[in-house]
Amino acid sequence: MAPPAAPPLRYAGLVSRLAALTLDVGLLTVGALAVSVLPGLAWDQVVGRSPGWLTTGSAMVAALLPWAYFTVGWWLNGETVGALVLGLVVRRRDGGSLSFPQAALRALVGLLIPPVWLVGMLAVLWDAQRRAWHDRLFRTVVCYAPSARTATAAATRRPAANGP
């Protein structure tokens, strides 16, 4: 008996993608503020005036945080926190996971030229696979992640009996 076929990909729409991005931006804003401000405040409270290297280092980590967040999320499991909340996943067009360079470049381009990234999202409205410009560039798709319930149902589905 052949294994059950995987359910067809359901491509994510513009509203879902923008909602996930909004959640990610909110999370990153809080995270970047915490990383850039809290070490200096803690140092000030414990030791006294914080050194310049701490302020510079905190600012550098805060600046790299968005790139690391998107890169690691897309590379490890195809999801950021926003995508996880909304049930989205980024995959290669063939359904495979993104490679580290593919995830890193996708994140870098999005962070370096966000206006083009956002305008390119409008292509989702007329593309059959709901791909934005950056999806075409990096050969990716954003799909609704199959739920565990759907995967379990597909794995346990029995073929219909033929005949009486």
C-alpha positions, 0 to 999 in steps of 0.5 A: 500500500502506497503512503498517503499523498500529501495534501495540496499546498494552500498558498497564503494570501496578502492579508495573512502575510501582512498580519504575520509581518506586523506581528514580527515587526512588533516583536522585533521592535520590543526585542531591539529596544530591550537589547539596545537599552537594557544592558546599559541601564543594568550597567548604570545601576550596578557599576555606574556609567556604562562604557562606550563599548557596551553601548556600541555593542548593544546597538550592533546586536540590536541592528543585526537582530532582525536579520538573524531573526528572519534568517534563523526562522526561515532556515530552521523551520520556515517560520517566524513567530508571526508566521507560526501564530498565523499558520504560515510557512516559507518553503522552496517552490518544490516544498523543501526547506530553505537553505541557510544562504537562501534564508539569509539573502531573503532576509537581507534583501527585505531589510535593506529595501523594505519599500520594494519588498512591500510593493512587491507583496502586491504581486500576491494578488494576481499570482496563481501561487500568491508569490511576491517579487521576493518569492520569485527572486528566491524561488520560494512560496508562502503556504498555510502550514498543514496542521497536525490534525490534517497530517494525522488524518491524511496518514490514517485515511484508508482507501475506499473498498472496491466492490461489495 
